[in-house]
């Protein structure tokens, strides 16, 4: 199937888009469009929750000075 899509579509990105479109249409024609929409909603919800938690952790780490240099006044011995 991947070879057929690659021959039909050309690039890898176009192959992914075509495969997603075919899968979506097959779900809709089989009468499972509601389940596909629910799955997409759940994936989006989890992705947003993960992104929010990552943002909070990164913000707290920056506020706590995690990325600050330990000895800012010393020179690097390799720069001599």
DSSP file (Angstrom, degrees, kcal/mol; ACC not computed):
  #  RESIDUE AA STRUCTURE BP1 BP2  ACC     N-H-->O    O-->H-N    N-H-->O    O-->H-N    TCO  KAPPA ALPHA  PHI   PSI    X-CA   Y-CA   Z-CA
    1    1 A X     >        0   0    0      0, 0.0     4,-2.5     0, 0.0     5,-0.2   0.000 360.0 360.0 360.0 -38.5    0.0    0.0    0.0
    2    2 A X  H  >  +     0   0    0      1,-0.2     4,-2.5     2,-0.2     5,-0.2   0.903 360.0  49.2 -65.2 -40.3    2.9    2.4    0.8
    3    3 A X  H  > S+     0   0    0      2,-0.2     4,-2.4     1,-0.2    -1,-0.2   0.909 110.5  50.9 -65.0 -40.9    4.4    1.8   -2.6
    4    4 A X  H  > S+     0   0    0      1,-0.2     4,-2.5     2,-0.2    -2,-0.2   0.925 112.5  46.2 -61.7 -44.7    1.1    2.4   -4.3
    5    5 A X  H  X>S+     0   0    0     -4,-2.5     4,-3.3     2,-0.2     5,-0.6   0.887 111.4  52.0 -66.2 -37.7    0.7    5.7   -2.4
    6    6 A X  H  X5S+     0   0    0     -4,-2.5     4,-1.5     2,-0.2    -2,-0.2   0.894 112.7  44.9 -65.6 -39.3    4.2    6.7   -3.2
    7    7 A X  H  <5S+     0   0    0     -4,-2.4    -2,-0.2    -5,-0.2    -1,-0.2   0.905 119.5  42.3 -68.6 -40.8    3.7    6.1   -6.9
    8    8 A X  H  <5S+     0   0    0     -4,-2.5    -2,-0.2    -5,-0.2    -3,-0.2   0.917 128.1  26.1 -72.6 -44.5    0.4    7.9   -6.8
    9    9 A X  H  <5S-     0   0    0     -4,-3.3     2,-0.9    -5,-0.2    -3,-0.2   0.831  86.1-150.2 -95.2 -36.1    1.2   10.9   -4.6
   10   10 A X     << +     0   0    0     -4,-1.5    -1,-0.2    -5,-0.6    -2,-0.1  -0.718  63.8  59.1 104.4 -85.5    4.9   11.3   -5.1
   11   11 A X  S  > S-     0   0    0     -2,-0.9     4,-1.7     1,-0.1     5,-0.1  -0.277  82.0-116.0 -84.3 167.7    6.4   12.8   -1.9
   12   12 A X  H  > S+     0   0    0      2,-0.2     4,-2.2     1,-0.2     5,-0.2   0.913 114.8  51.2 -67.5 -43.2    6.3   11.4    1.6
   13   13 A X  H  > S+     0   0    0      1,-0.2     4,-2.2     2,-0.2    -1,-0.2   0.907 110.0  48.9 -61.6 -42.7    4.2   14.2    2.9
   14   14 A X  H  > S+     0   0    0      1,-0.2     4,-2.5     2,-0.2    -1,-0.2   0.858 108.8  54.7 -65.6 -34.0    1.6   13.8    0.2
   15   15 A X  H  X S+     0   0    0     -4,-1.7     4,-2.5     2,-0.2    -2,-0.2   0.917 108.5  48.1 -64.4 -43.2    1.5   10.1    0.9
   16   16 A X  H  X S+     0   0    0     -4,-2.2     4,-2.4     2,-0.2    -2,-0.2   0.913 112.8  48.0 -63.5 -42.6    0.7   10.7    4.5
   17   17 A X  H  X S+     0   0    0     -4,-2.2     4,-2.4     2,-0.2    -2,-0.2   0.913 112.9  48.2 -65.2 -42.2   -2.0   13.2    3.7
   18   18 A X  H  X S+     0   0    0     -4,-2.5     4,-2.6     2,-0.2    -2,-0.2   0.910 111.6  49.5 -65.0 -42.2   -3.5   10.8    1.1
   19   19 A X  H  X S+     0   0    0     -4,-2.5     4,-2.4     1,-0.2    -2,-0.2   0.903 111.8  49.0 -64.2 -40.2   -3.4    7.9    3.6
   20   20 A X  H  X S+     0   0    0     -4,-2.4     4,-2.4     2,-0.2    -2,-0.2   0.900 112.0  48.9 -65.1 -40.2   -5.1   10.1    6.2
   21   21 A X  H  X S+     0   0    0     -4,-2.4     4,-2.5     2,-0.2    -2,-0.2   0.914 111.8  48.3 -65.6 -42.5   -7.8   11.2    3.8
   22   22 A X  H  X S+     0   0    0     -4,-2.6     4,-2.4     2,-0.2    -2,-0.2   0.919 112.9  48.3 -63.7 -43.1   -8.5    7.6    2.7
   23   23 A X  H  X S+     0   0    0     -4,-2.4     4,-2.3     2,-0.2    -2,-0.2   0.913 111.9  49.4 -63.7 -42.7   -8.7    6.4    6.3
   24   24 A X  H  X S+     0   0    0     -4,-2.4     4,-2.3     1,-0.2    -2,-0.2   0.921 112.1  47.8 -63.2 -43.9  -11.0    9.3    7.2
   25   25 A X  H  X S+     0   0    0     -4,-2.5     4,-2.9     2,-0.2     5,-0.2   0.896 110.5  51.7 -65.2 -39.2  -13.3    8.6    4.2
   26   26 A X  H  X S+     0   0    0     -4,-2.4     4,-1.7     2,-0.2    -1,-0.2   0.907 110.4  48.7 -64.5 -40.7  -13.4    4.9    5.0
   27   27 A X  H  <>S+     0   0    0     -4,-2.3     5,-2.8     2,-0.2     4,-0.4   0.925 113.7  47.2 -61.7 -44.0  -14.4    5.6    8.6
   28   28 A X  H ><5S+     0   0    0     -4,-2.3     3,-1.0     1,-0.2     5,-0.3   0.917 112.7  47.7 -65.8 -43.4  -17.1    8.0    7.4
   29   29 A X  H 3<5S+     0   0    0     -4,-2.9    -1,-0.2     1,-0.3    -2,-0.2   0.798 109.1  54.8 -68.8 -27.7  -18.5    5.5    4.8
   30   30 A X  T 3<5S-     0   0    0     -4,-1.7    -1,-0.3    -5,-0.2    -2,-0.2   0.528 119.7-110.2 -82.0  -5.5  -18.5    2.7    7.4
   31   31 A X  T < 5S+     0   0    0     -3,-1.0     3,-0.2    -4,-0.4    -3,-0.2   0.677  89.9 111.0  88.1  18.3  -20.6    4.8    9.7
   32   32 A X     >< +     0   0    0     -5,-2.8     4,-1.8    -6,-0.2    -4,-0.2  -0.054  29.7 118.1-114.3  31.5  -17.9    5.4   12.3
   33   33 A X  H  > S+     0   0    0     -5,-0.3     4,-2.4    -6,-0.3     5,-0.2   0.853  74.7  56.0 -66.6 -33.5  -17.3    9.1   11.8
   34   34 A X  H  > S+     0   0    0     -3,-0.2     4,-2.3     2,-0.2    -1,-0.2   0.905 107.2  48.0 -65.2 -41.5  -18.5    9.9   15.3
   35   35 A X  H  > S+     0   0    0      2,-0.2     4,-2.4     1,-0.2    -1,-0.2   0.883 111.7  50.6 -66.7 -37.4  -15.9    7.6   16.8
   36   36 A X  H  X S+     0   0    0     -4,-1.8     4,-2.3     2,-0.2    -2,-0.2   0.907 111.0  48.3 -66.0 -41.5  -13.2    9.1   14.6
   37   37 A X  H  X S+     0   0    0     -4,-2.4     4,-2.2     2,-0.2    -2,-0.2   0.897 111.8  49.9 -65.1 -39.8  -14.1   12.6   15.7
   38   38 A X  H  X S+     0   0    0     -4,-2.3     4,-2.5     2,-0.2    -2,-0.2   0.908 110.6  49.7 -64.7 -41.4  -14.1   11.5   19.3
   39   39 A X  H  X S+     0   0    0     -4,-2.4     4,-2.4     2,-0.2    -2,-0.2   0.909 110.9  49.4 -63.5 -41.7  -10.7    9.9   18.9
   40   40 A X  H  X S+     0   0    0     -4,-2.3     4,-2.3     1,-0.2    -2,-0.2   0.889 111.3  50.2 -64.0 -38.7   -9.4   13.1   17.3
   41   41 A X  H  X S+     0   0    0     -4,-2.2     4,-2.5     2,-0.2    -2,-0.2   0.915 110.8  48.3 -64.9 -43.2  -10.8   15.2   20.2
   42   42 A X  H  X S+     0   0    0     -4,-2.5     4,-2.5     2,-0.2     5,-0.2   0.909 111.9  49.4 -65.3 -41.7   -9.2   13.0   22.8
   43   43 A X  H  X S+     0   0    0     -4,-2.4     4,-2.3     2,-0.2    -1,-0.2   0.920 112.8  47.3 -63.1 -43.0   -5.8   13.1   21.1
   44   44 A X  H  X S+     0   0    0     -4,-2.3     4,-2.4     2,-0.2    -2,-0.2   0.896 111.5  51.5 -64.7 -39.8   -6.1   16.9   20.8
   45   45 A X  H  X S+     0   0    0     -4,-2.5     4,-2.2     2,-0.2    -2,-0.2   0.925 112.0  45.5 -63.1 -46.0   -7.1   17.1   24.5
   46   46 A X  H  X S+     0   0    0     -4,-2.5     4,-2.6     2,-0.2    -2,-0.2   0.884 112.3  52.0 -65.7 -38.5   -4.2   15.0   25.7
   47   47 A X  H  X S+     0   0    0     -4,-2.3     4,-2.5    -5,-0.2    -2,-0.2   0.915 110.9  46.8 -65.0 -42.2   -1.8   16.9   23.4
   48   48 A X  H  X S+     0   0    0     -4,-2.4     4,-2.4     2,-0.2    -2,-0.2   0.893 112.5  50.1 -66.5 -39.0   -2.9   20.3   24.9
   49   49 A X  H  X S+     0   0    0     -4,-2.2     4,-2.4     2,-0.2    -2,-0.2   0.924 112.1  47.6 -64.6 -43.3   -2.7   18.9   28.4
   50   50 A X  H  X S+     0   0    0     -4,-2.6     4,-2.7     1,-0.2    -2,-0.2   0.926 112.4  49.5 -62.3 -44.8    0.8   17.6   27.8
   51   51 A X  H  X S+     0   0    0     -4,-2.5     4,-2.2     1,-0.2    -1,-0.2   0.886 111.2  49.4 -62.1 -39.6    1.8   21.0   26.2
   52   52 A X  H  X S+     0   0    0     -4,-2.4     4,-2.4     2,-0.2    -2,-0.2   0.927 112.4  46.8 -66.8 -44.4    0.4   22.9   29.2
   53   53 A X  H  X S+     0   0    0     -4,-2.4     4,-2.5     1,-0.2    -2,-0.2   0.917 113.1  49.7 -63.6 -42.6    2.2   20.7   31.8
   54   54 A X  H  X S+     0   0    0     -4,-2.7     4,-2.6     1,-0.2    -1,-0.2   0.903 110.7  50.6 -61.8 -41.0    5.5   21.0   29.8
   55   55 A X  H  X S+     0   0    0     -4,-2.2     4,-2.4     2,-0.2    -2,-0.2   0.909 110.8  48.3 -62.9 -43.2    5.0   24.8   29.6
   56   56 A X  H  X S+     0   0    0     -4,-2.4     4,-2.6     2,-0.2     5,-0.2   0.923 112.9  47.8 -64.5 -44.1    4.4   25.1   33.4
   57   57 A X  H  X S+     0   0    0     -4,-2.5     4,-2.4     1,-0.2    -2,-0.2   0.919 113.3  47.8 -63.5 -43.5    7.5   22.9   34.1
   58   58 A X  H  X S+     0   0    0     -4,-2.6     4,-2.2     2,-0.2    -2,-0.2   0.895 112.5  49.5 -64.4 -39.7    9.7   24.9   31.8
   59   59 A X  H  X S+     0   0    0     -4,-2.4     4,-2.5     2,-0.2    -2,-0.2   0.928 112.8  46.2 -64.7 -45.3    8.4   28.2   33.3
   60   60 A X  H  X S+     0   0    0     -4,-2.6     4,-2.0     2,-0.2    -2,-0.2   0.879 112.0  51.6 -65.9 -37.6    9.1   27.0   36.8
   61   61 A X  H  <>S+     0   0    0     -4,-2.4     5,-2.5     2,-0.2     4,-0.5   0.906 112.1  46.1 -65.4 -40.9   12.5   25.7   35.9
   62   62 A X  H ><5S+     0   0    0     -4,-2.2     3,-1.0     1,-0.2    -2,-0.2   0.910 112.7  49.7 -67.7 -41.1   13.4   29.1   34.3
   63   63 A X  H 3<5S+     0   0    0     -4,-2.5    -2,-0.2     1,-0.2    -1,-0.2   0.839 109.3  53.2 -66.1 -31.8   12.1   31.0   37.2
   64   64 A X  T 3<5S-     0   0    0     -4,-2.0    -1,-0.2    -5,-0.2    -2,-0.2   0.529 115.9-115.1 -80.8  -6.0   14.1   28.8   39.6
   65   65 A X  T X 5 +     0   0    0     -3,-1.0     3,-1.0    -4,-0.5    -3,-0.2   0.799  63.2 148.7  80.6  30.2   17.3   29.5   37.7
   66   66 A X  T 3 <S+     0   0    0     -5,-2.5    -4,-0.1     1,-0.2    -5,-0.1   0.850  74.0  46.6 -64.8 -33.9   17.9   25.9   36.4
   67   67 A X  T 3  S+     0   0    0     -6,-0.3    -1,-0.2    -5,-0.1     2,-0.1   0.407  86.2 112.6 -92.3   3.1   19.6   27.2   33.2
   68   68 A X  S <  S-     0   0    0     -3,-1.0     2,-0.1     1,-0.1     3,-0.0  -0.479  77.6-102.2 -73.9 146.0   21.9   29.8   35.0
   69   69 A X        -     0   0    0     -2,-0.1     3,-0.4     1,-0.1    -1,-0.1  -0.385  21.1-137.4 -67.6 147.3   25.6   29.0   34.9
   70   70 A X  S    S+     0   0    0      1,-0.3     2,-0.5     2,-0.1    -1,-0.1   0.943  97.0  20.3 -71.5 -48.8   27.1   27.6   38.1
   71   71 A X    >   +     0   0    0      1,-0.1     3,-0.8     3,-0.1    -1,-0.3  -0.786  69.1 170.8-121.0  84.5   30.2   29.8   38.1
   72   72 A X  T 3  S+     0   0    0     -2,-0.5    -1,-0.1    -3,-0.4    -2,-0.1   0.723  74.2  56.8 -71.6 -18.5   29.6   32.8   35.8
   73   73 A X  T 3  S+     0   0    0      2,-0.1    -1,-0.2     0, 0.0     2,-0.2   0.661  88.7  88.0 -87.2 -15.3   32.8   34.6   36.8
   74   74 A X  S <  S-     0   0    0     -3,-0.8     2,-0.2     1,-0.1    -3,-0.1  -0.530  73.4-125.7 -87.1 151.2   35.3   31.9   35.9
   75   75 A X        -     0   0    0     -2,-0.2     2,-0.4     1,-0.1    -1,-0.1  -0.598  27.0-105.4 -90.2 154.6   36.8   31.5   32.5
   76   76 A X    >   -     0   0    0     -2,-0.2     3,-1.6     1,-0.1     4,-0.2  -0.653  23.5-137.9 -76.1 129.5   36.7   28.4   30.5
   77   77 A X  G >  S+     0   0    0     -2,-0.4     3,-0.8     1,-0.3    -1,-0.1   0.740 102.1  59.7 -63.2 -20.8   40.2   26.7   30.5
   78   78 A X  G 3  S+     0   0    0      1,-0.2    -1,-0.3     2,-0.1    -2,-0.0   0.681  94.9  63.6 -80.6 -15.8   39.9   25.9   26.8
   79   79 A X  G <         0   0    0     -3,-1.6    -1,-0.2     1,-0.2    -2,-0.2   0.477 360.0 360.0 -84.8  -1.2   39.6   29.6   25.9
   80   80 A X    <         0   0    0     -3,-0.8    -1,-0.2    -4,-0.2    -2,-0.1   0.482 360.0 360.0 -73.1 360.0   43.1   30.5   27.2
